[in-house]
Amino acid sequence: MRTSRFGRCALSIGAAALLAGCGGASSLQPPLGTPGAMRAAPANAGRAPSAYQVLHRFEDHRVGGRYPAARLIEVNGTLYGTTSAGGTYGAGTVYSISTNGVKKTLYSFRGGIDDGASPTAGGLVDVNGTLYGTTFNGGVRNTHCWYSGDRAGCGTVFAVTPAGEETVIYYFKGYPDAENPTSGLIEVNGLLYGTTMGAVYSVSTSGTETVLHGFGGGGDGMFPEGGLIDVHGTLYGTTSQGGTNADGVVYSITISGTEKVLYSFEGGTDGWFPESGLIDVNGKLYGTTTYGGISGCFGNLGCGTVYSITTKGKEQIIYRFGNAGGDGSNPVGALTELNGTLYGTTAEGGSSNCLRGGCGTLYSLSLSGTEQSLHSFAGGTDGANPIAKLLSVNGTLYGTTQRFPGTVFALTP
């Protein structure tokens, strides 16, 4: 079984709870290495001052949170997100931030059996003014569940108001129930849908949960990390591993739970480890693979790809990252479409060096495959290693970097 070089404890940085470390609160580590190993770069390296700016730096992690790996959402002009660690209890936070950078911590997760810990990188969803999300850990403890130590637990689904009042609406229980959610939620006809380490599930806002499909490994795929999208009443997602070639799959699933593998990645130049999830652009799906494509990144793992796939399963690679000349490498986050152009981030690569793989980039990509690097993250106060999907608001893209010390940024293409 292949596992991601970005992973810790077995999976990948796409599983947000793994961002919070593999031990207890006292042993938290940055997702891709240790800060002491970073080579500092000038704070403005790769920056276009008229287009890119850092809105907030997560420098006081005991209060403001740590590792803001999750995507942002916008509600009535305010942005909301989560951190996978930090906060009052070290178990992660929910925060709000204005588009001009005024940030407020709304809630600090407590962990333990009564509350969640380590919010997932899928972020939040707004349903009628209440925000819903998932935590990888916390809640019910079960030997089947993923983790040990003071952050044990099978994970939760939670609701939080914009004022910061939080309620756990569902505690995952472990086998035969699902366990350890790996993505955020989407809302379809009043129900919430998401994925765990091995399943697709639905849950009502009042807390009634149903496991719709349990992945069996092999040709069926395993480890659905990128979340789901709804296209005309059918859900689509990816698994980072499994499939015919053990390199991950794209699958569809009905809201009643009938699942079908649409495509099994072939590895090599075709790409493998599709942990990002998908977006729909005019009836065609687009996503990224963290590995595969052009070799030269981390030995023979590859630098990653962008691909398109029809809802019938016809796949095409439209770009292969090269990690040369400032190009990024190893995209983890899902894509965002704005005015017919795709935008995304790479977790590594670029013109600055954080550890050995680079600090990551922001890029644009035409639907025909013309790519442009828009910003190379510099580490330090500029942040590094973005893995979240970008948010488009009135023509400006907003996103997060998870490390050094973690930031919220804005880019106007």
Protein Blocks (a to p, Z undefined) as FASTA:
>chain_A
ZZdfkbghjiafklmmlmnojbdfklgccfkbcfklpccddfkgoiafklgccfbdcfbl
mlnoghilbccddeehiacdddfeejjnonapaddddfkopacdfbdceejjkbcehiaf
klpadeehiacdddfeghjddfkbgcedjlgcebjaddddfkopacdfbdcebjabdehi
fbdcddeehiacdddfkbccdddfkopacdfbdceehjnogaifkbpadeehiacdddfe
gcjkonopaddddfkopacdfbdceehjnogaianbpadeehiacdddfeghjehiehjn
ogbdaddddfkopacdfbdcehighiaehifbdcddeehiacdddfegcjbdehjnogbd
addddfkopacdfbdceejjnogaiabdcddeehiacdddfehnbpaddddZZ
